[in-house]
Amino acid sequence: MKRIFAAIGELLTVAIVASCAFLLFAVLRSPKLERGERYTFYLGENSSARTVTSCSPLAALFLGDVKGESVVYRGDRYSEFAEKYHAELLFTETVNGAVGYYLYAPRFGEGVVLGGKKVNLQIAVDGDCTVVGTPLIFGGW
């Protein structure tokens, strides 16, 4: 009887350790941005990076070395995200009526240098759609 209880105890220990390891993996690999309509994950460090688009943020858990991401949201949510991420606006650009905001947010750490400034958050607003990307939105919006 002692052997059975010992075996059950060992199995429970292994199950708890495996569960904790998976949760840590999921937290470290989870998307940086909040839930949205559509996700694009960048598997490289420039605009020619391989991209994977998904309706679920959980796709990031299975993609390997994700270097960046962008998420599509409904409505103009620039002010909301700039405030939420305590982001400093560095510069803007307007292309075909869409406004691109280039920001630095301490939460996202490293970024890319554009115009001599470190950018790690880009927000693009086009009518009733907002795309948020870190470090940038690759492939346009």
N, C-alpha and C positions, 0 to 999 in steps of 0.2 A: 504494500500500500504506500509506503514511503517513497518507493521508486516512481510510482504513478504521480504522486504529488510533486516530486522533484522534476519530473519530465514536464508536467503541466506548467510549473513555475518557470522552467527554462524556455518553453514555448511562448509564454506570456512576455517574458523579458525580451526575447527576440522580436516579437510582434510590436512591442512598445518602442524599441530602438529603431526598427524599420519605419514605423509610423512617424517618429520624430525626424528621422533623416529625410523622409519624403516631404514632410511639411516644411522643413528648412529649405530643401531644394525648390519647392513650389514658391516660397516667399522670395528667395533670392532670384528666381527666374521670372517672376510675375511681371506683367507690364507696369511701366512707370506711370502711365496715364490712366485716368478713370474710365469706366465703362462707356462705350460709345456705340455708334452704328456699325462701323467697319474698321478693321485693324490692318495695318500694313507693317510688317516687321522687316528690317533691313539686316541682311546677313553679310554685310561688308561695310567699309568705312567711307564710301563715296557714292556719287549718284549712279554709278554703274554697278552697284551692289545687287546681288540677287535679292529679290523681294518675295515675300509670301503674304498673301492677303487672306483674311479670315473674318468670319462673323463673330468669332469667339476669342477673347483674350487668352484663353487657356492654350491656344496654339503655340504660344511662346515657350511653353514648358517642353516642347518636343522638337524645337528647331535647331538646337546647337547654339553657336555663338552669336546671339542677337546683338547687333551694334547700335540699333536705333529703332524707333517705331513712330508711326503716326496713326491718329485716330480721327474719324469723321464724326461730327456732331451736327445736330439740327440747330438752326438759329445762329444769330451773331452772339458768340460767347467770349469774345476777346477779353473784355474787362473782367469777367468772372475768372478766367484762367490766369490772366496776368496777376490778379490779386491773390488768388489761391496759392500760386507758386512763388509769390513775393518776387516777381520778375522785374528786372530793370529793362525798360525799352531802350534799345540801342539805335535802331533806325527802322524806317519803313520803306516799302516800295509799292507802287500800284502798277498792275499788269492786267490789261483788258478788264478794268473795273474791279478786280479783286485786290484787296489790300493785304500785303504780307508784312507782318510785324516780326522783327528779329530781336530777341531778348536774351538776357542772361539771368538764370535762376539758380541760386546756390544749391538747391535740392538736387539738381541734375549733374553737378560736378563738371567734368571735362566737357569740352565742346570743340568747335572748329573756329578758326580765325577768319573773319570776313572783314575787309576794310580796316584791318588793324585792331578789331575788337573780337573778343571771345564770345561766340554765340552758342547757346546750348538748348534753346527753345525757339521754335518758329510757330507762329499762329497766322493762318491765312483765313480771311473772311471774304466770301463771295456770295452776296445776296443772303439767302437763308441757310447758308452752310458754313461751318467752321471746321478747319482741319488744324490739328495741333500735332506737332512733331518734335522729337528730340533725337539727335541734336538739330536736325533740319528735316524738312519734308522733301525727301528725294523723289525725283520724277515729276515734280510740279504738283499743282493742286487744281 
